[in-house]
Amino acid sequence: MKILLLNGPNLNLLGTREPHIYGATTLADVEAMARAQAEAAGAQLHAFQSNHEGAIVDAIHAARTDGTGFIVINPGAFTHTSVAIRDALAGVAIPFVEVHISNVHKREAFRHHSYLSDVAVGVIVGLGTLGYSLALQYALASLAPAAT
Ligand code: DQA
């Protein structure tokens, strides 16, 4: 079982970036917690962050052939702009959950639309970095042979 955790632009700044919105947890913390959670369930986690749209598209394409069974993605601002990331996710047909640390629906109108949500299995918004863990819990349950 292999899960890809993808983070988009500016999420490398987690922990110092607008902490009143995104909290104090760093991306390294998020990735370490996710890795531990996946390994405890007998799965493997590959974590990748990029500020570049094409690099995220490439990582999604690579997941098609490396045995990845599920993707957890916080596309950052590309959520609201990227047809390319939507097409990549639809193209590889790997189920994914979209995560947003903040409640985008409480924020500026331009954050209310996502190019990904209608092709996602589900969307978690506004639960802080716990949202990654909840998405991963879903991914692990859906990949486990005993899952119903
Ligand atoms: C975000 C919300 C986006 O609108 C924003 O551009 C981000 C982070 C979130 O996790 O709340 O970079 O995806």
Boltz pocket constraint, residues with backbone or C-beta under 6 A from the ligand:
constraints:
  - pocket:
      binder: B
      contacts: [[A, 9], [A, 10], [A, 11], [A, 74], [A, 75], [A, 76], [A, 77], [A, 78], [A, 79], [A, 99], [A, 100], [A, 101], [A, 102], [A, 103], [A, 104], [A, 111]]
      max_distance: 6.0
